[in-house]
Amino acid sequence: MIYADNAATTKLDIDAFEAMKPFLIEFYSNPSQPYSFSLDSRKAIKKARQIIACCIGADPEEIVFTSCGTESDNWAIKLGAGDNDCIVTSTIEHHAVLNSCKTLERKGRKVTYIPVDQKGIIDINCVDECLQRGTGLFSVMFSNNEIGTIQPIRELARRAHKHGYLFHTDAVQAVGHVTIDVRQLEIDMLSASAHKFNGPKGIGFLYIKKGVELYSYIDGGSQENGRRAGTENVASIVGMATALKKNCQNMVATNNKLLYLTERLLRGLTEAGVDFIRNGSENGIPGNISLSFYDCEGETLLHRLDLMGICVSTGSACDNVNTQISHVLQAIRVPEKFAKGTIRISLGRDNTKEEVDQIIKCLVKIIRK
């Protein structure tokens, strides 16, 4: 099997797995309990928080553990602005953000959606106009899950602050893959999910800048300094920190490899005479490759590649039951004859040039038939 759907999820790092094991088998206590048996769990959580904070340029007390990126997005969107404040976002956000906004709209809240250009970059010219309509929350994803495009986060955050807005970014596809410093980028809140950077599923975090008031999204006990109730998932927290630190340490080498593999894939398809469009911006997450093939069906390409032992996606795995042209492809105005034939090939650190050559071979064979 060739796994080329790393934007959907990644393989659990072996070092992260080994780091998790003691907290599943040996140090299994509830970290909130005061007795000495819980001390190792508490220490592990503290260390993990420090590691994660260091990886994104934050302070440890600004990191709150959640169950996933979706929870982090929901928390930031639904409680990040006051009841009378506006919410501004883009048309190509993940459904965790868009559906949270729709929920707020049903409750009478005002949400403004800013368009993007054909590369998936938010229309800067619309930002100031939209933000002048009130105060509230401005949320823009760091990089798009379908096409990989990276947004000008620092500029967007500065414009948000100029108009008195808080700035949140869904960085689920970016954390662990590109350098992020929340201080330099002037981010107020940031969402992340471990399984996108070779950590375990079911764990994520929300960065909340000091001074940002954000009510608890889940009520209950006083865990996470009273900000997120529920017994901490110690093993997964440890695994997430281990995976993130390792990915950050190896980021340059990994990204150089992914850029090489991407160029090899595109060159191979071009030399074979395949008619396709690559979606997104040149400034994107390394290895995230959205391709639209002329007069093809993306679902057909996916299933035929699957029969050949190759795993890709038609877009976002969170929308795999929806076979129509995705909201992202519509927003960037991909021609219909190409848009219907879109697949996302997302390469990861374990992929090889031999695997890329096999993907090229199989794609060419399918399309020629």
KEKE-164041 format. One record per residue (C-alpha): residue in three letters; z negated, y negated, x; residue number from 0. Coordinates in pm, whole numbers, plus 32768, in hexadecimal, padded with zeros to 4 digits. Layout:
residues N
+------+------+-------+------+------+
| resn |   up | north | east | resi |
+------+------+-------+------+------+
|  ALA |    Z |     Y |    X |  NUM |
...
+------+------+-------+------+------+
***
This chain:
residues 369
+------+------+-------+------+------+
| resn |   up | north | east | resi |
+------+------+-------+------+------+
|  MET | 8000 |  8000 | 8000 |    0 |
|  ILE | 8050 |  7E9E | 806D |    1 |
|  TYR | 7F58 |  7DA7 | 7FDB |    2 |
|  ALA | 7FF1 |  7C4A | 7FC1 |    3 |
|  ASP | 7F1B |  7BAC | 7EB0 |    4 |
|  ASN | 7E06 |  7B11 | 7F80 |    5 |
|  ALA | 7DFB |  79D7 | 7EA9 |    6 |
|  ALA | 7D7B |  7AB5 | 7D8D |    7 |
|  THR | 7C71 |  7B59 | 7E63 |    8 |
|  THR | 7C3B |  7BC6 | 7FC9 |    9 |
|  LYS | 7BBE |  7D01 | 806F |   10 |
|  LEU | 7A49 |  7CFE | 80B3 |   11 |
|  ASP | 7A09 |  7CBB | 8222 |   12 |
|  ILE | 7962 |  7DE4 | 82CF |   13 |
|  ASP | 785F |  7D07 | 8379 |   14 |
|  ALA | 780A |  7C69 | 822A |   15 |
|  PHE | 77E1 |  7DC4 | 8194 |   16 |
|  GLU | 76F9 |  7E33 | 82AC |   17 |
|  ALA | 762B |  7CF6 | 8288 |   18 |
|  MET | 7604 |  7D39 | 8113 |   19 |
|  LYS | 7590 |  7EA3 | 812B |   20 |
|  PRO | 7424 |  7E69 | 8191 |   21 |
|  PHE | 73EF |  7D84 | 8066 |   22 |
|  LEU | 7476 |  7E8B | 7F79 |   23 |
|  ILE | 73B0 |  7FB0 | 8002 |   24 |
|  GLU | 7288 |  7F40 | 80D5 |   25 |
|  PHE | 722B |  7DD5 | 8089 |   26 |
|  TYR | 7268 |  7DE9 | 7F13 |   27 |
|  SER | 7146 |  7D13 | 7E9E |   28 |
|  ASN | 7160 |  7BE9 | 7DB7 |   29 |
|  PRO | 7162 |  7ABA | 7EA0 |   30 |
|  SER | 7097 |  79ED | 7DA8 |   31 |
|  GLN | 6F66 |  7ACC | 7DC9 |   32 |
|  PRO | 6E4E |  7A47 | 7EAB |   33 |
|  TYR | 6DF6 |  7B8B | 7F63 |   34 |
|  SER | 6E62 |  7BD9 | 80C5 |   35 |
|  PHE | 6F64 |  7CDF | 805C |   36 |
|  SER | 703A |  7BC2 | 7FD6 |   37 |
|  LEU | 702A |  7AF8 | 8117 |   38 |
|  ASP | 7164 |  7B92 | 81B1 |   39 |
|  SER | 722C |  7B47 | 8076 |   40 |
|  ARG | 71B8 |  79DF | 8071 |   41 |
|  LYS | 7208 |  79B3 | 81E1 |   42 |
|  ALA | 7362 |  7A4A | 81AB |   43 |
|  ILE | 73B1 |  7957 | 8092 |   44 |
|  LYS | 733A |  7830 | 8164 |   45 |
|  LYS | 740E |  789A | 828D |   46 |
|  ALA | 7540 |  78D5 | 81B3 |   47 |
|  ARG | 751B |  777C | 8119 |   48 |
|  GLN | 750D |  76E2 | 8276 |   49 |
|  ILE | 7645 |  77A0 | 82E9 |   50 |
|  ILE | 7712 |  773E | 81B7 |   51 |
|  ALA | 76A4 |  75D3 | 81CD |   52 |
|  CYS | 770A |  75C8 | 833B |   53 |
|  CYS | 7862 |  7657 | 82E8 |   54 |
|  ILE | 78B4 |  7534 | 81FE |   55 |
|  GLY | 77F2 |  741B | 82A5 |   56 |
|  ALA | 76DC |  740D | 81A3 |   57 |
|  ASP | 7560 |  7421 | 81AA |   58 |
|  PRO | 74C1 |  756B | 813E |   59 |
|  GLU | 740F |  74D2 | 8013 |   60 |
|  GLU | 7563 |  7465 | 7F8C |   61 |
|  ILE | 75D6 |  75CE | 7F5F |   62 |
|  VAL | 7589 |  767D | 7E16 |   63 |
|  PHE | 75E7 |  77E9 | 7DE7 |   64 |
|  THR | 76A6 |  784C | 7CAE |   65 |
|  SER | 774F |  7986 | 7C2C |   66 |
|  CYS | 78B2 |  7914 | 7C7C |   67 |
|  GLY | 79A1 |  77F0 | 7C99 |   68 |
|  THR | 79D7 |  77EC | 7B21 |   69 |
|  GLU | 7864 |  77B1 | 7AE1 |   70 |
|  SER | 785F |  76A1 | 7BE9 |   71 |
|  ASP | 798A |  75F4 | 7B47 |   72 |
|  ASN | 78F5 |  760E | 79EB |   73 |
|  TRP | 77AD |  757D | 7A65 |   74 |
|  ALA | 784D |  7456 | 7B16 |   75 |
|  ILE | 7940 |  7403 | 79FD |   76 |
|  LYS | 785C |  742E | 78D0 |   77 |
|  LEU | 7729 |  7388 | 7964 |   78 |
|  GLY | 77B7 |  72AD | 7A79 |   79 |
|  ALA | 77ED |  7180 | 799B |   80 |
|  GLY | 7717 |  70D6 | 7895 |   81 |
|  ASP | 774F |  710E | 7721 |   82 |
|  ASN | 7812 |  6FCB | 76FE |   83 |
|  ASP | 78D0 |  6FE0 | 7846 |   84 |
|  CYS | 7A3F |  7036 | 7879 |   85 |
|  ILE | 7AC4 |  7165 | 792F |   86 |
|  VAL | 7C05 |  714F | 79F7 |   87 |
|  THR | 7CB8 |  7278 | 7A8E |   88 |
|  SER | 7E17 |  72F4 | 7AE4 |   89 |
|  THR | 7F11 |  73BF | 7A1B |   90 |
|  ILE | 7F12 |  74E1 | 7B14 |   91 |
|  GLU | 7DA1 |  7537 | 7B28 |   92 |
|  HIS | 7D1C |  769B | 7B0F |   93 |
|  HIS | 7CC6 |  7706 | 79AE |   94 |
|  ALA | 7B55 |  76FA | 7A0A |   95 |
|  VAL | 7B7F |  7580 | 7A14 |   96 |
|  LEU | 7C88 |  7554 | 7906 |   97 |
|  ASN | 7BD6 |  762B | 7805 |   98 |
|  SER | 7A8C |  757F | 7851 |   99 |
|  CYS | 7B3A |  7435 | 780A |  100 |
|  LYS | 7BC7 |  74BF | 76C4 |  101 |
|  THR | 7A67 |  7523 | 765A |  102 |
|  LEU | 79F1 |  73C1 | 7698 |  103 |
|  GLU | 7B1B |  7332 | 75DB |  104 |
|  ARG | 7ABE |  7404 | 74AB |  105 |
|  LYS | 796A |  735D | 74BB |  106 |
|  GLY | 7A08 |  7205 | 74B4 |  107 |
|  ARG | 7A0D |  71BA | 7629 |  108 |
|  LYS | 7B32 |  70FD | 76BE |  109 |
|  VAL | 7BF9 |  71B6 | 77CA |  110 |
|  THR | 7D23 |  7124 | 7884 |  111 |
|  TYR | 7E1F |  7204 | 7935 |  112 |
|  ILE | 7EDF |  7170 | 7A5D |  113 |
|  PRO | 803B |  7200 | 7AA7 |  114 |
|  VAL | 80B7 |  7283 | 7BF5 |  115 |
|  ASP | 8202 |  726A | 7CAB |  116 |
|  GLN | 82F1 |  738A | 7CED |  117 |
|  LYS | 8227 |  73F5 | 7E1C |  118 |
|  GLY | 80E9 |  7407 | 7D4E |  119 |
|  ILE | 804E |  72CB | 7DE2 |  120 |
|  ILE | 7F88 |  71F5 | 7CEF |  121 |
|  ASP | 8033 |  70AF | 7C8F |  122 |
|  ILE | 7F66 |  6FB1 | 7D53 |  123 |
|  ASN | 8006 |  6E93 | 7C91 |  124 |
|  CYS | 7F62 |  6F12 | 7B50 |  125 |
|  VAL | 7E07 |  6F3E | 7BE4 |  126 |
|  ASP | 7D8C |  6DD7 | 7BE2 |  127 |
|  GLU | 7E11 |  6D98 | 7A83 |  128 |
|  CYS | 7D62 |  6ECE | 79FA |  129 |
|  LEU | 7C1A |  6E89 | 7AAB |  130 |
|  GLN | 7C09 |  6D22 | 7A2D |  131 |
|  ARG | 7BD3 |  6D9B | 78C9 |  132 |
|  GLY | 7A63 |  6DE1 | 78F8 |  133 |
|  THR | 796B |  6E92 | 79D8 |  134 |
|  GLY | 7933 |  7005 | 79FA |  135 |
|  LEU | 79B3 |  712F | 7AC0 |  136 |
|  PHE | 7AF9 |  7158 | 7B7F |  137 |
|  SER | 7B46 |  72C7 | 7BCC |  138 |
|  VAL | 7C71 |  7334 | 7C9C |  139 |
|  MET | 7C9D |  7489 | 7D3E |  140 |
|  PHE | 7CA9 |  7491 | 7EB8 |  141 |
|  SER | 7DD0 |  7580 | 7EBD |  142 |
|  ASN | 7E8F |  7621 | 7DA1 |  143 |
|  ASN | 7E60 |  7795 | 7D62 |  144 |
|  GLU | 7FCB |  77D1 | 7CFC |  145 |
|  ILE | 8092 |  7702 | 7DF6 |  146 |
|  GLY | 7F96 |  76B5 | 7F0A |  147 |
|  THR | 7FCB |  753B | 7F0E |  148 |
|  ILE | 7EAE |  7478 | 7FB0 |  149 |
|  GLN | 7E54 |  732B | 7F0F |  150 |
|  PRO | 7DFC |  71E5 | 7FC8 |  151 |
|  ILE | 7C8C |  721D | 7F7E |  152 |
|  ARG | 7BF7 |  7103 | 804D |  153 |
|  GLU | 7CDB |  6FFF | 7FAF |  154 |
|  LEU | 7C94 |  7081 | 7E52 |  155 |
|  ALA | 7B1C |  7083 | 7E8E |  156 |
|  ARG | 7B24 |  6F1E | 7F0F |  157 |
|  ARG | 7BE2 |  6EA7 | 7DDC |  158 |
|  ALA | 7AEC |  6F5A | 7CFD |  159 |
|  HIS | 79C6 |  6EAD | 7DA3 |  160 |
|  LYS | 7A78 |  6D5C | 7D97 |  161 |
|  HIS | 7A73 |  6D74 | 7C1C |  162 |
|  GLY | 7914 |  6E05 | 7C02 |  163 |
|  TYR | 7976 |  6F6E | 7BC6 |  164 |
|  LEU | 78E1 |  70A7 | 7C5E |  165 |
|  PHE | 79DD |  7183 | 7D12 |  166 |
|  HIS | 79E6 |  72FE | 7CED |  167 |
|  THR | 7ADB |  73EF | 7D8D |  168 |
|  ASP | 7B1F |  755A | 7D38 |  169 |
|  ALA | 7B41 |  75DB | 7E9D |  170 |
|  VAL | 7B43 |  774D | 7E45 |  171 |
|  GLN | 7C95 |  7785 | 7EF0 |  172 |
|  ALA | 7C42 |  76A8 | 801B |  173 |
|  VAL | 7AE3 |  76F9 | 8095 |  174 |
|  GLY | 7AF8 |  77E6 | 81BD |  175 |
|  HIS | 7C6C |  77A4 | 81EB |  176 |
|  VAL | 7C83 |  7637 | 8252 |  177 |
|  THR | 7B8C |  754D | 82F9 |  178 |
|  ILE | 7AAE |  749D | 81FC |  179 |
|  ASP | 79AA |  7392 | 8247 |  180 |
|  VAL | 7915 |  7310 | 8104 |  181 |
|  ARG | 7887 |  71DD | 81B2 |  182 |
|  GLN | 79D3 |  716E | 8249 |  183 |
|  LEU | 7A8C |  71B9 | 8107 |  184 |
|  GLU | 7984 |  7100 | 8039 |  185 |
|  ILE | 7962 |  721D | 7F3D |  186 |
|  ASP | 7846 |  7213 | 7E3F |  187 |
|  MET | 7865 |  7378 | 7DBE |  188 |
|  LEU | 792B |  74A5 | 7E3B |  189 |
|  SER | 795C |  7600 | 7DA5 |  190 |
|  ALA | 7993 |  773F | 7E6F |  191 |
|  SER | 79A4 |  78B7 | 7E39 |  192 |
|  ALA | 7957 |  79C0 | 7F40 |  193 |
|  HIS | 7A5F |  7AC1 | 7EE5 |  194 |
|  LYS | 7B72 |  79CC | 7F45 |  195 |
|  PHE | 7B03 |  79CD | 80B2 |  196 |
|  ASN | 7AB1 |  7B3F | 80EB |  197 |
|  GLY | 7959 |  7B32 | 804E |  198 |
|  PRO | 78DC |  7BFC | 7F24 |  199 |
|  LYS | 793C |  7BBD | 7DBA |  200 |
|  GLY | 7842 |  7B29 | 7CC9 |  201 |
|  ILE | 77B5 |  7A1C | 7DAC |  202 |
|  GLY | 7812 |  78B3 | 7DF1 |  203 |
|  PHE | 7777 |  7761 | 7E2C |  204 |
|  LEU | 7781 |  75FA | 7DBA |  205 |
|  TYR | 7751 |  74E2 | 7EB5 |  206 |
|  ILE | 7697 |  73C1 | 7E14 |  207 |
|  LYS | 7677 |  7289 | 7EEA |  208 |
|  LYS | 751D |  71F7 | 7F10 |  209 |
|  GLY | 74E4 |  70EE | 7E0A |  210 |
|  VAL | 75CD |  718C | 7D09 |  211 |
|  GLU | 7506 |  71DF | 7BD2 |  212 |
|  LEU | 757F |  7322 | 7B34 |  213 |
|  TYR | 74B4 |  73D1 | 7A28 |  214 |
|  SER | 7488 |  7549 | 7A3C |  215 |
|  TYR | 75A6 |  7609 | 7999 |  216 |
|  ILE | 74DA |  7748 | 796D |  217 |
|  ASP | 7377 |  7720 | 78E9 |  218 |
|  GLY | 725D |  780C | 7942 |  219 |
|  GLY | 718C |  7825 | 7A7A |  220 |
|  SER | 716A |  7732 | 7B9A |  221 |
|  GLN | 7254 |  77DC | 7C92 |  222 |
|  GLU | 7337 |  770D | 7D72 |  223 |
|  ASN | 7236 |  75F5 | 7D77 |  224 |
|  GLY | 7241 |  75E6 | 7BFD |  225 |
|  ARG | 73B7 |  75AA | 7BEE |  226 |
|  ARG | 743E |  7704 | 7B93 |  227 |
|  ALA | 7364 |  7806 | 7AE3 |  228 |
|  GLY | 7382 |  797C | 7B1F |  229 |
|  THR | 7312 |  7A6B | 7C30 |  230 |
|  GLU | 73E3 |  7A2E | 7D66 |  231 |
|  ASN | 74E9 |  7B30 | 7DC6 |  232 |
|  VAL | 745F |  7B4E | 7F27 |  233 |
|  ALA | 7552 |  7C51 | 7FB0 |  234 |
|  SER | 7683 |  7B95 | 7F35 |  235 |
|  ILE | 75FE |  7A48 | 7FB1 |  236 |
|  VAL | 75D5 |  7ADF | 810B |  237 |
|  GLY | 7731 |  7B7A | 80FA |  238 |
|  MET | 77CB |  7A31 | 808F |  239 |
|  ALA | 772E |  7973 | 81B1 |  240 |
|  THR | 7797 |  7A7E | 82AD |  241 |
|  ALA | 78FE |  7A82 | 8231 |  242 |
|  LEU | 791E |  7908 | 8226 |  243 |
|  LYS | 7895 |  78D8 | 8386 |  244 |
|  LYS | 7983 |  79DF | 8410 |  245 |
|  ASN | 7AB1 |  794D | 835C |  246 |
|  CYS | 7A60 |  77F1 | 83DA |  247 |
|  GLN | 7A37 |  786B | 853F |  248 |
|  ASN | 7B8A |  791D | 8534 |  249 |
|  MET | 7C3D |  7819 | 845F |  250 |
|  VAL | 7D30 |  7791 | 8562 |  251 |
|  ALA | 7DA8 |  78E6 | 85D7 |  252 |
|  THR | 7DC3 |  7969 | 8473 |  253 |
|  ASN | 7E88 |  783C | 83F8 |  254 |
|  ASN | 7F78 |  7849 | 851F |  255 |
|  LYS | 7FBB |  79B5 | 84CB |  256 |
|  LEU | 7FF0 |  7967 | 835A |  257 |
|  LEU | 80DF |  784B | 83A8 |  258 |
|  TYR | 81AB |  793A | 8481 |  259 |
|  LEU | 81B2 |  7A45 | 8371 |  260 |
|  THR | 8216 |  7944 | 826B |  261 |
|  GLU | 8338 |  78C8 | 8340 |  262 |
|  ARG | 83A4 |  7A31 | 837E |  263 |
|  LEU | 83A4 |  7A7C | 8208 |  264 |
|  LEU | 8469 |  7946 | 81A8 |  265 |
|  ARG | 8562 |  7974 | 82C1 |  266 |
|  GLY | 859A |  7AE1 | 8264 |  267 |
|  LEU | 85E2 |  7A8F | 80F9 |  268 |
|  THR | 86C8 |  7970 | 8158 |  269 |
|  GLU | 878E |  7A41 | 8250 |  270 |
|  ALA | 87B9 |  7B4C | 8143 |  271 |
|  GLY | 885F |  7A4B | 8062 |  272 |
|  VAL | 874F |  7A4B | 7F56 |  273 |
|  ASP | 875C |  791F | 7E6B |  274 |
|  PHE | 85F6 |  789E | 7E4E |  275 |
|  ILE | 851B |  7768 | 7E4C |  276 |
|  ARG | 83D0 |  774A | 7F00 |  277 |
|  ASN | 82DB |  768D | 7E26 |  278 |
|  GLY | 81D3 |  759C | 7E9F |  279 |
|  SER | 81A1 |  74B6 | 7FC3 |  280 |
|  GLU | 81CC |  74F6 | 8137 |  281 |
|  ASN | 805F |  748E | 814D |  282 |
|  GLY | 7FCC |  75C0 | 80A9 |  283 |
|  ILE | 7EDD |  76E1 | 80DA |  284 |
|  PRO | 7F6C |  77C3 | 81EC |  285 |
|  GLY | 7FF5 |  7907 | 815D |  286 |
|  ASN | 800B |  7890 | 7FF3 |  287 |
|  ILE | 817E |  78B7 | 7FA1 |  288 |
|  SER | 8201 |  7871 | 7E43 |  289 |
|  LEU | 836E |  78DA | 7E23 |  290 |
|  SER | 8456 |  78AE | 7CF9 |  291 |
|  PHE | 858C |  798C | 7CF6 |  292 |
|  TYR | 86C5 |  792D | 7C36 |  293 |
|  ASP | 8703 |  79E3 | 7AEE |  294 |
|  CYS | 85EA |  7AE1 | 7B1F |  295 |
|  GLU | 84AF |  7B3F | 7A62 |  296 |
|  GLY | 8369 |  7B1A | 7B20 |  297 |
|  GLU | 82C4 |  7C38 | 7A62 |  298 |
|  THR | 83E6 |  7D1E | 7ABA |  299 |
|  LEU | 83D1 |  7CC1 | 7C28 |  300 |
|  LEU | 8258 |  7CFD | 7C27 |  301 |
|  HIS | 826F |  7E56 | 7B87 |  302 |
|  ARG | 8393 |  7ECD | 7C5E |  303 |
|  LEU | 82DF |  7E5C | 7D99 |  304 |
|  ASP | 81AC |  7F11 | 7D1A |  305 |
|  LEU | 8276 |  8052 | 7CFD |  306 |
|  MET | 82D4 |  801E | 7E6A |  307 |
|  GLY | 8165 |  7FFA | 7ECC |  308 |
|  ILE | 815B |  7E7E | 7EE8 |  309 |
|  CYS | 8059 |  7DA8 | 7E31 |  310 |
|  VAL | 80BC |  7C42 | 7DD9 |  311 |
|  SER | 8079 |  7B5E | 7CB2 |  312 |
|  THR | 8149 |  7A9A | 7BB9 |  313 |
|  GLY | 805F |  7975 | 7BEA |  314 |
|  SER | 7EED |  7965 | 7BAC |  315 |
|  ALA | 7E3F |  7AB3 | 7B74 |  316 |
|  CYS | 7D5A |  79FD | 7A80 |  317 |
|  ASP | 7E8A |  79D7 | 799D |  318 |
|  ASN | 7F26 |  7B30 | 79C1 |  319 |
|  VAL | 7F41 |  7B6B | 7849 |  320 |
|  ASN | 8018 |  7A35 | 781B |  321 |
|  THR | 8186 |  7A75 | 786C |  322 |
|  GLN | 820E |  791C | 7819 |  323 |
|  ILE | 825B |  781B | 7923 |  324 |
|  SER | 810B |  77A7 | 79AD |  325 |
|  HIS | 8085 |  7649 | 7978 |  326 |
|  VAL | 80A2 |  760D | 7AEE |  327 |
|  LEU | 8216 |  7661 | 7AFF |  328 |
|  GLN | 8252 |  758C | 79CB |  329 |
|  ALA | 8193 |  746A | 7A67 |  330 |
|  ILE | 8262 |  7471 | 7BA7 |  331 |
|  ARG | 83A1 |  7495 | 7ADB |  332 |
|  VAL | 8433 |  75D4 | 7B6B |  333 |
|  PRO | 8588 |  7611 | 7AC6 |  334 |
|  GLU | 8569 |  7719 | 79B5 |  335 |
|  LYS | 866E |  7800 | 7A51 |  336 |
|  PHE | 858C |  7814 | 7B83 |  337 |
|  ALA | 8434 |  77EB | 7AE3 |  338 |
|  LYS | 8449 |  7931 | 7A1F |  339 |
|  GLY | 8480 |  79EC | 7B64 |  340 |
|  THR | 8348 |  7970 | 7C17 |  341 |
|  ILE | 825D |  7A47 | 7CE4 |  342 |
|  ARG | 813F |  79E8 | 7DCA |  343 |
|  ILE | 8129 |  7A9C | 7F16 |  344 |
|  SER | 7FDC |  7A43 | 7FB5 |  345 |
|  LEU | 7FB1 |  7ACC | 8112 |  346 |
|  GLY | 7E5F |  7AFE | 81B7 |  347 |
|  ARG | 7DD2 |  7B36 | 830F |  348 |
|  ASP | 7E0D |  7CB0 | 8301 |  349 |
|  ASN | 7F81 |  7C9F | 82B0 |  350 |
|  THR | 807B |  7CF7 | 83C1 |  351 |
|  LYS | 81E3 |  7C9D | 8414 |  352 |
|  GLU | 8247 |  7E03 | 83C1 |  353 |
|  GLU | 81BA |  7DD3 | 8265 |  354 |
|  VAL | 8275 |  7C8B | 823D |  355 |
|  ASP | 83B9 |  7D35 | 82A6 |  356 |
|  GLN | 837D |  7E43 | 81A0 |  357 |
|  ILE | 8341 |  7D3A | 8094 |  358 |
|  ILE | 848B |  7C94 | 80F3 |  359 |
|  LYS | 8543 |  7DDF | 80E8 |  360 |
|  CYS | 84B8 |  7E3E | 7F94 |  361 |
|  LEU | 84EF |  7CE8 | 7EF9 |  362 |
|  VAL | 8659 |  7CDD | 7F6D |  363 |
|  LYS | 8695 |  7E3A | 7EE5 |  364 |
|  ILE | 8602 |  7DE4 | 7D8F |  365 |
|  ILE | 86B8 |  7C99 | 7D6B |  366 |
|  ARG | 880B |  7D25 | 7DD4 |  367 |
|  LYS | 87ED |  7E30 | 7CC4 |  368 |
+------+------+-------+------+------+
***
